[in-house]
Amino acid sequence: MLRLVQIQNQERRQVALVEEPRLRPIDGFDSLYSLARAAIGKEQSVAALLRRHAVDELLDYDAIYSGQSDWRLLVPLDDPAEAGRTLVSGTGLTHFGSARDRQAMHAKAAAEDESNLTDSMKMFRWGVEGGRPEAGKIGVAPEWFYKGNGTILRAHGEPLDVPAFAEDGGEEAEIAGLYVIGSDGAPYRVGMAVGNEFSDHQFEKRNYLNLAGSKVRTCSLGPEVVIDPRFDSIAGEARIERGGAVIWSKAIRTGEAEMCHSLANIEHHHFKFPAHRRPGDVHVHFFGAHSLSFGDGVQLIEGDVMAIRFDGFGRPLRNPIRVAKRTGEPIAAISLK
């Protein structure tokens, strides 16, 4: 599978092909966004453009990944000119992992009185029953949530923020789909990347109607994007490090075999909205998490490092957590008298 990164130094941005332990720059493209739009416009594959524009120069990936280089890693896909034209969103209640942890929750729920089920459990059951339609059919809609625009995206190594108004912040280890909308209004999947969807789980726990507000937080992607990866059953690991020691870790899985919704059904229900098919826009869509450290009672604190990896998706995504001091000062709107 082809894996790409975006890097930048004081002089320029660059797209580079991962050839472990080196990176091979791609000439003529300062962003994956421009590379993807060229592939769409020329009706060519990204792989064909890479073969044509790859250069002989090689860069030391280890130094860049560890922050010991003039080059630094960027998020793997963005619109360099206008971050506001990137929509970051996600799909929840998709993974069987938590159900398996509770002795196949979906099977147990079937024997329970419908009136005793929470809305979340009902929605999960709907996904189990109708989230994987046969080819050419439309299945039940999954849960969908908005996270923000491109300004909330963070790269490998950059901190994820717990705002002053938040109650906590916790990792959500996922795979995200990365898309560009073509001039014809069609969504084109550029690839997939490791993601940390990062949410305020304590705020959400108080009431499920807080879900929308709990999701509007910074999140991270990368460091690599995989072009046309397999998305069947992908093993991975999420862990939390504190003071150089691992305080929590868990084996996780994602992919269609681990989910109650098919990729095609998730993509249909995201892109069925005309506003989500505006030519030139970028979309980052998280596909859901298997397990959370919050579910095991872990409370993240300032300086903790969240590390996420999935087999075949390149090097781990690592981000420290940064907690803002509480001020208690309200945000006031200014009247235009």
Beta strands, then each sheet from edge to edge (+ up, - down):
strand 1: 2-8
strand 2: 13-19
strand 3: 22-26
strand 4: 59-60
strand 5: 72-73
strand 6: 86-92
strand 7: 143-149
strand 8: 153-154
strand 9: 160-162
strand 10: 173-181
strand 11: 187-196
strand 12: 219-227
strand 13: 234-242
strand 14: 245-254
strand 15: 282-286
strand 16: 305-310
strand 17: 317-323
sheet 1: 4+ 3- 2+ 1- 5+
sheet 2: 4+ 3- 2+ 1- 12+ 8+
sheet 3: 4+ 3- 2+ 1- 12+ 11- 10+ 15- 6- 7+
sheet 4: 9+ 17+ 16- 13+ 14-
end
